[in-house]
Amino acid sequence: MSDTQKPSLGRIVLVPMPPAANNGADVAAAVITRVFDDEQINVRILADSTASPQEWRTSLTYADELAYDPEDKSTLYRWTWPTRV
């Protein structure tokens, strides 16, 4: 994990998302709702879809890169920082 960033309540992170529930994209923004430590958090997902309500995910673990895998549900429980631009 980056030494310069630490998760805190209200910060935006990225999470993997099934493309069908996110207007074709496999990554969505999420707001941190609870921090357990520097690597484990809970989030509320902000999907790009009117068909999908804001989803809650718990106990997500930090990953350097996200890769949604429909065969591996554990990939839904990872998060990473957005790229700085």
Residue pairs with C-beta under 8 A, 6 or more apart in sequence:
1 38
1 39
1 62
2 81
5 81
6 38
7 13
7 32
7 35
7 38
7 41
8 32
8 35
9 32
9 33
9 34
9 35
10 31
10 32
11 31
11 32
12 29
12 30
12 31
12 32
12 82
13 29
13 30
13 32
13 41
13 43
13 79
13 80
13 81
13 82
14 27
14 28
14 29
14 30
14 66
14 79
14 80
14 81
14 82
15 27
15 28
15 29
15 30
15 43
15 45
15 57
15 60
15 66
15 76
15 78
15 79
16 26
16 27
16 28
16 66
16 67
16 68
16 75
16 76
16 78
17 25
17 26
17 27
17 28
17 45
17 47
17 68
17 76
18 26
18 68
18 70
19 25
19 26
19 68
21 47
21 49
21 51
21 52
21 55
22 28
22 47
22 48
22 49
22 52
23 47
23 48
23 49
25 48
26 66
26 68
27 66
27 68
28 45
28 46
28 47
28 48
29 45
29 46
29 82
30 43
30 44
30 45
30 46
30 57
30 79
31 43
31 44
31 46
32 41
32 42
32 43
33 41
33 42
33 43
33 44
33 56
34 41
34 42
35 41
36 42
36 59
38 62
39 61
39 62
40 59
40 60
40 61
40 62
41 60
41 79
42 56
42 57
42 58
42 59
42 60
43 56
43 57
43 60
43 79
44 54
44 55
44 56
45 54
45 55
45 56
45 57
46 54
47 54
47 55
57 76
57 77
59 77
60 77
60 78
60 79
61 77
61 78
61 79
62 78
62 79
62 80
63 78
63 79
63 80
64 80
65 80
66 75
66 78
66 79
66 80
67 75
68 75
68 76
69 75
